[in-house]
Amino acid sequence: MDAITGMLVPFIIVGAIFYFLLFRPEQAKRKKHQNMLENLAKGDEIVTNGGLHGKILGLSNDKNIILIAVGEVNSQEVKVQISRSAVAFLKKGGELIEGE
């Protein structure tokens, strides 16, 4: 019985190290990003996973679609619809903020 316990202890220690160094920080990061996505509001400046920078013009909660303005062409605003999950960063004061 002591031999089995002696062999299991290192595996338990390695498992705990993996949990605290890999899995737990990733869960916290994912939770922080999800919170940021839920709190997006009209007028926020964002950056998508594809690198598209824009300002939120409108949000659809039921479809998870966001309408953003990305610039102007011939003095007309260019609008794009994106999925809420495509938002990577929130911009504040010209700086990218991941999560919040």
ZILIN-V73894 format. One record per pair of residues at least 24 apart in sequence whose ideal C-beta (glycine too) atoms are under 10 Angstrom apart, sorted by the first residue. I is the first residue (numbers start at 0). J is the second residue. Records with the same first field share a line. If there is no record, write none. Layout:
I=J  J
This chain:
27=98
28=97  98
29=98
30=98
31=97  98  99
32=84  86  87  88  89  97  98  99
33=84  98
34=98  99
35=86  87  88  89  96  97  98  99
36=63  65  83  84  85  86  89  98
37=83
38=89  99
39=65  83  86  89
41=65  66
43=67  86  89  90  91
44=68  88  89  90  91  92  93  95
45=81  85  86  87  88  89  90  95
46=85  86  87  88  89  90  95  96  97
47=79  81  82  84  85  86  87  88
48=81  82  84  85  86  87  88
49=81  85  87
50=87
51=79  81  85  86  87
52=88  90  95
53=77  78  79  81  86  90
54=90
55=81  86  89
56=80
58=83
59=83
